[in-house]
Amino acid sequence: MTAPQPGSALLPRKHRSLAHGVERAEPGEVYALTVTGGVRMSPLDGRQVSFGRNRPDVDVCVGEDDVQVSRRHGLLTRRFGQWWVGNTGRLPIRFPGALLLCGGEDEVPLTEGYTPLFIRGARNREHLLEVYVAGADGGRPAPKHGEPTRPPRTWVLRPEEKLMLVVLGQRYLLHDARPQPMSRQHTAEVLATLQPRAGWTLKRVEHMVTEVRARLSAGGVAGLTKAEVGEPVGNALNDNLLRELVLSTTLVPPDLGLMDDPSPL
């Protein structure tokens, strides 16, 4: 790796995961770590941390033996009091939540605390770059061993909405490896069979799905509008909707029982 820059210090190969936080640090200081070691960098504007495959030319080496990772794949840059991630390589950099940063796109700001970044290389290998930005007090989050567990935010659904979404998203509740929403036509047909007198049609399913997406989008859930996902939309909107409902435990696997014994409407 390159010689340490002013304001930086090397992290050893066996440094513990940054997911555990860091010891007291300068507020805004950034840590970057891979399996081969890493660096910590002071938070002066203009400072940069480079990462990529070419160990002699970067501050943090990632994917050293994987030729699909670029020699200089990306940069962490301090600007306007914040750290930003830029992609200078060919492969996307994946953030938590499936956000992809491709080469040439605008930089993405880092929040305080821990952020794992992933680069998928040859043979579907996932190369991890751990990043940690020290908070305003320079310390890591305080342990909360005795605090009560905070339940996830769940979303209120009307009974007919819940039944429709269970049918639409049954593959997610069955834990399929690569789930996709059922088609709206198939969903309407299943619902019409389950509740013959409830007036289930394709248009009713489409209207109800759109209404739920709009409600969750207004509540702060990302990826539920065409403007956010872009064209072609495909199944992306409903995929994002169903993932949010499952991750928030609004829908859980036992809800599949509604398809065996739906309440009459």
N, C-alpha and C positions, 0 to 999 in steps of 0.2 A: 504494500500500500504506500501511498505518498507519505512523505515526511509530515509529521504533525504541523498543522497550521498554527499561527498565533491564536491564542484563546481556546485551543483544543487540547484534548488528552485522549490517548488510546484506551480502549476497553479490551481486556484480555479475552482470549478465545473461550474461556470457560466462565465468563461473566454470566451471572444468573439472568434468567429471562426478564426483560423489562416489564412483562405483565405483572410482576411483583412490585412494580414501582421502583423508585430510586431513593438513595439516601439524600439528605438535605443538599440542595443544589442552588445555584444562582437562579432567581426567577426568570423564566423564559428560556433557560438553557435547554438544548436539545440533545438527546441521546439517540444513536442509531446503531443497531446491533444485528449481526447475522451469526451463523454457526462458526464462522472463522474469526469473530471478534468485531470490534466497532470503534466508534469515537463518541466523545461528548464535545459540544461546541457552545461557546458563550454566545449570548443573544444580541450581539451588535449588528445593526442593520448592514447589509451587504455581505455578511458571512455566508459561506456555502459549504455543504457537505455533499460530495459526489459519491455515487454508488454504481456498481456494474461489475462485469466479469473480469476486466483487465486489472488485476491486483496492483501492478506498479503505478497505475495512472489514476486510481480512485482512492477516496478516503475509506470507503467501506466496500469490501469485496462480497459480491453475491453471485451465486451460480457460476463459480470459477471454472467448472468442468463442463458447462452446458453452452454449446455454441449458439443456441437460440437466444440466450440472454446477450444483450448488447454490451460491448466493451465498456461503454460509459452510458449506463441506462437511464440515469435520472439524477436530479439535484434536489437537495433541501436548501432553500434560500430564505434568509431572514430579511424581511422587508416590511416597513411601516409597523414595526413592533409585533410581527407575526411570522411564523414559519410557514413556508409554502412548499408543496411538492410539485416538481415539474418532470415530465417524461421526455427524455432525449433519445430514447431507444426505439426499437421497432415493435416490441410486444407491449400490450397494455399493462398497466399497473392496476391491480385490483385492490380496492378498499373494502372494509367491512360494509355489509349491506349491498354488495354486488356492484358498487359504482366502479366503472372502468375509466382510467385516465390514459388516453392514447397519445402517442407522440405528436407533437405540434399543437395539442390542445392547451387551453388556458390552465395555468397552475391552480392547484386546489389547496385551500388553507388547512392547516392542521389545528385541531383543538387541543387544549391542555390535556395532559394525561397520555394514555397508551393508545397507539394506533398500529395494528399489524398491516403490513402491505405485502402483496403477493405478486409474483411474476411466474406465469406458467411457461415452462420450458419444454424441452424435448421429452417425449414419452409421457406427457402430462405431469411431469415433475412440478411441484409447487415450491418455489423458492421464497422464503420468508425474510422480510426486512422488518425488524421491530423498531418502532420509533416512539420516543417518550419526550413530551414537552413538559418541563417543570412548571408548576403552577405559580401564582403570584407570590405565595409565601415561601417558595422554594422547596417545600416539603412534599412528601407523598401523601395520598389520602389517609386519613386516620382510620385505624381498624374499627369495625363496628360489630364486634363479635356478639354483643348482647342485644343489639337492636332487633326489634321484630322485623320479620321478613316482609318486605313491601310487595304486595301482589302486583302483577302486570296490569296495565290499563286495558280493560276489556270494553267492547263496543256493544251498545244496546241494539238488539235486533228484534223486530216484531216476529211472532211465531211463524208467519208465512215466509218472511225473509230468511229466517234460520233454516227452515226446511228446504227452501229453494237453493240456498247456498251449500247445504250439506250434499244435495244431489249434484250440483255443479262442481263441487270440490271434493267429491268422495275419494279421488285418487290421492289427494293430499292427506286425508284422514286415514287412508290405508297405508300411508308411508311408502308409496311407490318411489323407486329410486329417482326417477325424473318425471314427476307428476305434471300433468297438464289439465286445464279445466275441461269438463265435458262440454260438448257443443251445446249451445242454447236450445237448438231444436230437440236434441236428445233429452236435455233437461226438462223441457216442456212436456215431452211425451211421457217421461217417467212420472212427472208430477200429475199429469192427467190420469195415469193409471192408478197412482196412489190415492188421489182425491178426485174421483170422476165428476163430482158436483161442484168443485171449487172454481171452475172457469179458467183453468190453466191453459195458456196459449203462448206461442213464441213471443208475441208482442208484450205480453204481461211479464214474461221472464226478462226480456230485454229492458223494459222500463224499470223493473225492480232492481236489476243489477246496476243500471245507470244511477239510480237514486241512492243506493248504498255507497257506490264509489264516490259520488258527489258529497255525501255526508261525511265520509271518512277523510276525503281530501280537505274539506273545510275544517276538519279536526286536526290537520297537520300531517297526515300520512302522505308520503311522497310517491310518485310514480303511478297516479291514478287518473291522469288526464293525458289526452293526446299531445298537448303541448310539451309535456315533460318527457314522454318516451319517444316522440317523433315517428315518422313513417319509415317502413310499414309497421303498423300497430300490431297486427296479428293477435295473439293471445296475451300480449304483455300486460294490458290493463287488468284483465281478470286474474292473471297469474299473480300480479302484485297484490291485488285485493285479497286473494285466498291465502297467500303467504302471510299477510298482515293478520288476518283473522285467526290463522293457526298459531303464529308466533305469539300473539297476544292472549292466547287461550280462549278467545271468543268462541271458536269452534274447537272441539276436542273429539278424539276418536269415538268415545261412547255416543256422540251425537248421531253416529251412523244408525243407531237404533231407531231414529225417527223414520227411516225408510222402511222399517219392518212394521211399525205401528204409528203412523202419522195421526196427529189429532185432527179430527174433522173441522173444517172451516165453515 
